[in-house]
Amino acid sequence: MTQHAPSALHPAEASMLPCCSDAAAADASTRHVQGGFTLQFHAPGSAEGGSSQGPSLTGAATGDLAGEVFIEVLPATVAEGSARTVSQSGAKITITRPDGQLDGVAAGLLDHATGEHSNWIYWTGGTGSYANATGRVITDGPINLATGQEHSSYHGTLITRP
């Protein structure tokens, strides 16, 4: 993966900005972010799951995006093969930090035999410092299917602009 200076905007990521002008793109700040998630799965309607109508996860992000995490899991598609069962799902994710709330959408795959999963999170904005945030991260790690606990890592980019 090619890394860019924190103030440089990769040309492929310029199209992800919620703006149309080169001047607005020049004001953007792109930075590489990495860290981890420690999350707990909650069944639909559980008190711990908050206002989510479906399954959810709550917990914490560490590293560059440290904060409180809430994930609302959207309905999944399950594919059963001869060797394994995998589900594809989407989610809405919110990370609450002292300088604002970072919102995103995720798409991912879960291996039902091992609990291994990968997600692609695309940042869609938020509040405070993240009002116009874009970028993406990839997460990888196991989910303990017996306890519902997840410990995963993330890495990717966060693009912010004033």
Helices and strands as residue ranges (DSSP letters): H 11-14, H 22-26, E 29-42, G 47-49, E 56-63, E 67-73, E 77-80, E 85-97, E 100-111, E 116-126, G 128-130, E 134-144, E 149-160
